[in-house]
Amino acid sequence: MPQPSLVKLFTQHPETVGETYGEHFGVAMRYSGRMFAASFCAFVHAFLPFCFEKTASTMARRMVADMDRRSAHPAAPVQVAPAE
């Protein structure tokens, strides 16, 4: 079985979602930052339950809704609650 070229390894998936490698990198990094922020809020909430009561779950719902809008085949309808 022939091995894919190095360039193809970096461009195959982005092409399936209609993006260049650079565009996909930017989108993925933005999701990474949002996930890091949500993780931080959940971490703080674990120790201080009165802080960030719905922040992490709201952020996660918004990311899923955003990903579904970008996708040709959304997973399931998502209701997004307003931010705190």
ZIFENJO-V693969 format. One record per pair of residues at least 12 apart in sequence whose C-alpha atoms are under 10 Angstrom apart, sorted by the first residue. I is the first residue (numbers start at 1). J is the second residue. If there is no record, write none. Layout:
i->I j->J
i->I j->J
This chain:
i->7 j->21
i->11 j->24
i->17 j->70
i->17 j->71
i->17 j->72
i->18 j->70
i->18 j->71
i->31 j->63
i->31 j->66
i->31 j->67
i->34 j->56
i->34 j->59
i->34 j->60
i->34 j->62
i->34 j->63
i->35 j->56
i->35 j->59
i->35 j->60
i->35 j->63
i->36 j->56
i->37 j->55
i->37 j->56
i->37 j->59
i->38 j->52
i->38 j->55
i->38 j->56
i->38 j->57
i->38 j->58
i->38 j->59
i->38 j->60
i->39 j->55
i->39 j->56
i->39 j->57
i->39 j->59
i->39 j->60
i->40 j->52
i->40 j->56
i->41 j->53
i->41 j->54
i->41 j->55
i->41 j->56
i->41 j->57
i->41 j->59
i->42 j->54
i->42 j->55
i->42 j->56
i->42 j->57
i->43 j->56
i->52 j->84
i->53 j->84
i->54 j->81
i->54 j->82
i->54 j->83
i->54 j->84
i->55 j->81
i->55 j->82
i->55 j->83
i->55 j->84
i->57 j->80
i->57 j->81
i->57 j->83
i->58 j->79
i->58 j->80
i->58 j->81
i->58 j->82
i->58 j->83
i->58 j->84
i->59 j->80
i->59 j->81
i->59 j->82
i->59 j->83
i->60 j->80
i->61 j->78
i->61 j->79
i->61 j->80
i->61 j->81
i->62 j->78
i->62 j->79
i->62 j->80
i->62 j->81
i->62 j->82
i->62 j->83
i->63 j->80
i->64 j->76
i->64 j->77
i->64 j->78
i->64 j->79
i->64 j->80
i->65 j->77
i->65 j->78
i->65 j->79
i->65 j->80
i->66 j->78
